[in-house]
Amino acid sequence: QYQFMSGEWMLVAPVYESSYERDSIYFPEGKFVDYWDGTVYEGSQFLNDYPAPLDKCPVFIRSGAIIPMYTERLYDSQYPKDTITYDVYPNGYSSFELYEDDGVTREYRNGAFAKTLIECDGPIFGTGGITTINVGESDGDYEGKPAERINLFELHIHQHPQTVLLDEQPLDEYATLEDLEQADDGWFYDPDDRLGIVHVKTQPLPTDDSFEVKIDAFTNTDESKTNNSFTIFPNPSSGMVYIQSTNNDLTEIKVYDYQGKLLKDLKIKSNSTNIYEINLSKYPGGIYFIELKAGAGSVFRKITKL
């Protein structure tokens, strides 16, 4: 009773007693991202000792979230709605239907409103690959509806994209967020913001037309070096894949195909070598993702099957 879901995506756990830490935050099934620093927590477990000073309310976003945001305002109609930001946490396929009306009258009862379907399709959260955002046409009308608007995206993608496309046309990359804000359109990747954010900006686009943003962010397939206490070898592999844990804290291994479908789910028991094997021989050649669970978090690795 000391936490709640605000909508479909946002878990809020207010501090309800005099303390600078919050205990007993329960995450339902799925992956939850700390809104403030990007830390990823596994679902179906409790979190204790979460730092929660007076100026920080514990908020966590379920992976897959699509959160449309207007510019900061005191009330709905204070400013025009000709700029919108989509805060997106890609994780397989997800969608959100944006509802808008004039924000003042009750004309929505007479059908004066508009709806826009936003869809996201990409790899599982935290891994590399192609992420596609489709913003559909705005269906409906109301007083003050913008004919066109600037679209901003904050995409929680933890790899530097190779390219960003708007309706299959490449956008320019900028060196800083400030440069992007001054440009008509383009993108900027900030690796230090909440584990990695891709910022994308479009020119004003007609609200009655759909458009597509595509982010190509493949990870490096060379995993011969230890990273986050795990080594995966060989990569590429013809079938057998070996995982070595230097800290002996590996609890579970999951294998996904490129579309995010779960293929294997292995519970781990420690052994003397701390080396574990996965047999991918029966699967076709291509790209696969391995999720390594340790403690309260997960590490994702990309593997190529020859």
DRENKENU-727758 format. One line per field, with one value per residue (C-alpha): x, y, z; residue number from 1. Coordinates in nm, 4 decimals. Last residue first. Example, Ala and Ser with C-alpha at 12.3 -4.5 7.8 and 13.67 -1.06 7.14 Angstrom:
<rozas>
x 1.3670,1.2300
y -0.1060,-0.4500
z 0.7140,0.7800
num 2,1
</rozas>
This chain:
<rozas>
x 2.7816,2.6067,2.6980,2.6645,2.5531,2.5802,2.3368,2.4142,2.1428,2.0805,1.9706,2.2469,2.3763,2.1674,2.3388,2.1218,2.2526,2.1444,2.1463,2.2508,2.2430,2.2984,2.0134,1.9513,2.0161,2.3837,2.3166,2.4488,2.5182,2.8093,2.9026,3.2450,3.2774,3.5448,3.4501,3.0774,2.7970,2.4404,2.2746,1.9108,1.8873,1.6226,1.6593,1.4869,1.3169,1.1973,1.3553,1.3502,1.7249,1.6825,1.6979,1.9102,1.8687,2.1293,2.0589,2.2387,2.5915,2.7693,3.0957,3.2911,3.4991,3.2054,3.2988,3.0503,3.1040,2.9197,2.8871,2.7385,2.9571,3.0585,3.1396,3.2316,3.4158,3.3806,3.1855,3.3699,3.1846,3.2974,3.1339,3.3402,3.6133,3.7656,3.6932,3.3502,3.4070,3.0540,3.0449,2.6935,2.4493,2.2681,2.0644,1.7910,1.4819,1.2320,0.9047,0.6363,0.2571,0.0695,-0.2143,0.0259,0.2213,0.5952,0.7915,1.1599,1.2603,1.4822,1.6444,1.8271,1.9797,2.0326,2.2964,2.3524,2.1259,2.3020,2.6734,2.6581,2.4922,2.4088,2.2976,2.0492,1.9296,1.6724,1.6417,1.9570,1.9938,1.8772,2.1157,2.4131,2.3111,2.2903,2.6508,2.8558,2.5721,2.4715,2.2937,1.9777,1.9674,1.6530,1.4560,1.1463,1.3723,1.6898,1.9493,2.2893,2.5662,2.4019,2.6131,2.4940,2.2857,1.9524,1.7087,1.5520,1.4717,1.2750,1.1724,0.9001,0.8416,0.4760,0.2334,-0.1317,-0.1541,-0.4981,-0.6310,-0.9981,-1.0281,-0.9807,-0.9587,-0.6980,-0.3404,-0.1390,0.0849,0.4224,0.6341,0.9516,1.1924,1.4845,1.7552,2.0028,2.1922,2.0893,1.9726,1.6036,1.5214,1.5548,1.3273,0.9722,0.8082,0.4578,0.2870,-0.0854,-0.2309,-0.5763,-0.7647,-1.0446,-1.3630,-1.6062,-1.9013,-1.7878,-1.4456,-1.6216,-1.5927,-1.3780,-1.0211,-0.7645,-0.8360,-0.8193,-0.5424,-0.5142,-0.1854,-0.2225,0.0830,0.2619,0.5163,0.7214,1.0583,1.1964,1.2595,1.2475,1.1015,1.0535,0.8630,0.8841,0.6234,0.6431,0.3440,0.1251,0.0917,0.1474,-0.0736,-0.3443,-0.2746,-0.1866,0.1304,0.3629,0.6798,0.6956,0.4639,0.5499,0.4705,0.5816,0.6466,0.7504,0.8913,1.0955,0.8911,0.9899,1.0889,1.0265,1.1645,1.0915,1.4083,1.4303,1.3864,1.6602,1.5705,1.8648,1.7181,1.8055,1.5767,1.4530,1.2026,1.1691,0.9473,1.1107,1.4777,1.6245,1.8015,1.9885,1.9058,2.0036,1.6865,1.4052,1.5432,1.4609,1.2328,1.2580,0.9651,0.7489,0.6359,0.8957,0.8450,1.0010,1.0448,1.2817,1.3328,1.6320,1.6671,1.4129,1.1209,0.8330,0.6186,0.8800,0.6857,0.7246,0.6093,0.6013,0.5520,0.4555,0.0850,-0.0482,0.0923,0.1543,0.1472,0.3602,0.3048,0.0000
y -1.8828,-1.7739,-1.4192,-1.3252,-0.9958,-0.9480,-0.8143,-0.7630,-0.7837,-0.6407,-0.7266,-0.9811,-1.1330,-1.2086,-1.2639,-1.1937,-1.3380,-1.1831,-1.3609,-1.2540,-1.4954,-1.8565,-2.0937,-2.2572,-2.6240,-2.5666,-2.2954,-2.4996,-2.2870,-2.3549,-2.2364,-2.1612,-2.0729,-2.3473,-2.4986,-2.4873,-2.2497,-2.3476,-2.1443,-2.1343,-2.1496,-1.9808,-2.0516,-1.9238,-1.6018,-1.4002,-1.0521,-1.0109,-1.0880,-1.4183,-1.4309,-1.6400,-1.6239,-1.7095,-1.7071,-1.6772,-1.5530,-1.4351,-1.6329,-1.3067,-1.3986,-1.5404,-1.7349,-1.7962,-2.0551,-2.0780,-2.3990,-2.3661,-2.2292,-1.9289,-1.5657,-1.5067,-1.7845,-1.7008,-1.4882,-1.3270,-1.1795,-0.9554,-0.6401,-0.6803,-0.9409,-0.9240,-1.1660,-1.0122,-0.8827,-0.8562,-0.4756,-0.3507,-0.2422,0.0874,0.1658,0.4102,0.4446,0.7303,0.6921,0.9394,0.9642,1.2604,1.4603,1.6204,1.7778,1.7873,2.0751,1.9804,1.6704,1.6260,1.3089,1.2633,0.9183,0.8588,0.6379,0.4989,0.7634,1.0538,0.9793,0.8176,1.1280,1.0653,1.3572,1.3706,1.5857,1.8534,2.2288,2.2905,2.5095,2.2330,1.9907,2.2186,2.2461,1.8683,1.8476,1.7021,1.6813,1.3919,1.4750,1.2841,1.0035,0.9694,0.6445,0.8272,0.9958,0.7898,0.7713,0.6138,0.4145,0.4658,0.4874,0.2086,0.2253,0.3171,0.5059,0.7168,1.0791,1.1943,1.5432,1.6120,1.9661,2.0218,2.0711,2.1662,2.2248,2.1547,2.4812,2.3837,2.0085,1.7520,1.3777,1.1179,1.2420,1.0406,0.7705,0.8087,0.5043,0.4460,0.1805,0.0405,-0.1521,-0.3470,-0.3184,-0.4448,-0.2640,-0.3388,-0.6237,-0.5426,-0.3027,-0.1977,0.1213,0.2366,0.5729,0.5910,0.9420,1.0383,1.3628,1.5376,1.7344,1.4407,1.6094,1.5112,1.6471,1.9839,2.0039,2.3156,2.3993,2.1329,2.1667,1.7889,1.5289,1.1500,0.9717,0.5991,0.4043,0.1087,-0.1611,-0.4122,-0.5414,-0.3244,0.0400,0.2899,0.6018,0.9577,1.1244,1.5035,1.7323,2.0765,2.2470,2.2096,2.5835,2.7126,2.7626,2.5271,2.2301,2.4084,2.5102,2.4270,2.2315,2.1513,1.8690,1.5052,1.1726,0.8637,0.5411,0.2672,-0.0652,-0.1064,-0.0154,0.3238,0.3773,0.6767,0.7226,1.0856,1.2894,1.6349,1.5112,1.2500,0.9017,0.6619,0.3092,0.0969,-0.1897,-0.3226,-0.6081,-0.8694,-0.9810,-0.7414,-0.6859,-0.3419,-0.1209,0.1917,0.4842,0.7668,0.9598,0.7548,0.4322,0.1725,-0.1243,-0.4595,-0.6993,-0.8699,-0.6431,-0.4388,-0.4042,-0.1152,-0.2502,0.0165,0.3856,0.5755,0.9301,0.8647,1.0308,0.8174,0.7978,0.8265,0.7909,0.4770,0.5638,0.3062,0.4526,0.2542,0.1807,0.4837,0.6016,0.2627,0.2795,0.2528,0.2305,0.0000
z -3.7586,-3.4391,-3.3378,-2.9713,-2.8141,-2.4408,-2.1866,-1.8151,-1.5507,-1.2060,-0.8526,-0.7875,-1.1086,-1.4156,-1.7500,-2.0541,-2.3802,-2.7093,-3.0444,-3.3956,-3.6881,-3.7890,-3.7282,-3.3881,-3.3156,-3.2302,-2.9733,-2.6783,-2.3730,-2.1396,-1.7920,-1.6448,-1.2760,-1.2569,-0.9198,-0.9810,-0.8897,-0.9723,-1.2449,-1.3542,-1.7332,-1.9479,-2.3191,-2.6353,-2.5223,-2.8233,-2.8413,-3.2189,-3.2470,-3.0622,-2.6858,-2.4468,-2.0696,-1.8066,-1.4330,-1.0983,-1.1758,-0.8595,-0.8872,-0.9158,-1.2221,-1.4154,-1.7297,-2.0083,-2.2815,-2.6135,-2.8153,-3.1641,-3.4441,-3.2369,-3.3191,-3.0387,-2.8592,-2.5762,-2.3287,-2.0357,-1.7393,-1.4502,-1.5939,-1.9110,-1.9594,-2.3026,-2.5886,-2.6414,-2.9942,-3.1365,-3.0982,-3.0429,-3.3115,-3.2698,-3.5832,-3.4789,-3.6992,-3.6775,-3.8688,-3.9720,-3.9828,-4.1271,-3.9678,-3.7191,-4.0047,-3.9184,-3.7648,-3.8035,-3.6166,-3.3107,-3.1762,-2.8446,-2.7935,-2.4209,-2.2534,-1.9042,-1.7444,-1.9227,-1.9562,-2.3024,-2.4563,-2.8216,-3.0392,-3.3251,-3.6152,-3.6934,-3.7346,-3.5321,-3.2207,-2.9861,-3.1578,-3.0923,-2.7249,-2.7013,-2.8101,-3.0983,-3.3478,-3.5764,-3.9024,-3.9936,-4.2495,-4.4682,-4.4260,-4.2945,-4.0396,-4.0011,-3.7236,-3.7936,-3.6282,-3.2939,-2.9755,-2.7480,-2.4304,-2.5844,-2.3620,-2.6367,-2.5599,-2.8640,-2.9715,-3.2278,-3.3542,-3.4378,-3.7230,-3.7653,-3.3904,-3.2382,-3.0971,-3.0988,-3.1430,-3.4191,-3.4770,-3.5731,-3.5339,-3.7850,-3.6473,-3.4782,-3.5626,-3.3616,-3.4909,-3.2925,-3.4757,-3.2660,-2.9406,-2.6002,-2.2869,-2.3296,-2.5647,-2.9331,-3.1203,-3.1997,-3.0752,-3.1633,-3.1083,-3.1876,-3.1953,-3.0700,-3.1194,-2.9318,-2.9986,-3.0002,-2.8326,-2.4823,-2.5794,-2.5956,-2.2197,-2.2323,-2.1301,-2.2179,-2.5910,-2.6387,-2.6653,-2.6242,-2.7014,-2.7649,-2.6489,-2.8037,-2.7229,-2.9202,-2.7984,-2.5179,-2.6062,-2.3153,-2.4797,-2.3475,-2.6322,-2.6329,-2.7890,-2.9452,-3.1111,-2.8033,-2.7507,-2.3950,-2.0879,-2.2208,-1.9929,-1.6699,-1.4867,-1.7742,-1.8604,-2.2322,-2.3300,-2.2572,-2.4284,-2.2305,-2.4251,-2.1849,-2.3051,-1.9883,-1.6789,-1.5412,-1.1777,-0.9520,-0.5983,-0.4993,-0.4672,-0.3049,0.0510,0.0223,-0.1066,-0.1348,-0.1826,0.1212,0.0149,-0.3194,-0.3304,-0.6064,-0.8942,-1.1411,-1.2197,-1.1611,-1.4165,-1.3042,-1.5356,-1.2971,-1.2126,-1.3642,-1.2168,-1.4797,-1.4127,-1.5918,-1.5918,-1.3311,-1.0482,-0.8572,-0.4822,-0.2920,0.0615,0.1937,0.1182,0.2526,0.3821,0.6550,0.8297,0.7025,0.3898,0.1146,-0.2062,-0.4239,-0.7761,-1.0558,-1.4046,-1.7141,-1.7356,-1.5540,-1.2257,-1.0630,-0.6830,-0.3696,0.0055,0.0000
num 306,305,304,303,302,301,300,299,298,297,296,295,294,293,292,291,290,289,288,287,286,285,284,283,282,281,280,279,278,277,276,275,274,273,272,271,270,269,268,267,266,265,264,263,262,261,260,259,258,257,256,255,254,253,252,251,250,249,248,247,246,245,244,243,242,241,240,239,238,237,236,235,234,233,232,231,230,229,228,227,226,225,224,223,222,221,220,219,218,217,216,215,214,213,212,211,210,209,208,207,206,205,204,203,202,201,200,199,198,197,196,195,194,193,192,191,190,189,188,187,186,185,184,183,182,181,180,179,178,177,176,175,174,173,172,171,170,169,168,167,166,165,164,163,162,161,160,159,158,157,156,155,154,153,152,151,150,149,148,147,146,145,144,143,142,141,140,139,138,137,136,135,134,133,132,131,130,129,128,127,126,125,124,123,122,121,120,119,118,117,116,115,114,113,112,111,110,109,108,107,106,105,104,103,102,101,100,99,98,97,96,95,94,93,92,91,90,89,88,87,86,85,84,83,82,81,80,79,78,77,76,75,74,73,72,71,70,69,68,67,66,65,64,63,62,61,60,59,58,57,56,55,54,53,52,51,50,49,48,47,46,45,44,43,42,41,40,39,38,37,36,35,34,33,32,31,30,29,28,27,26,25,24,23,22,21,20,19,18,17,16,15,14,13,12,11,10,9,8,7,6,5,4,3,2,1
</rozas>
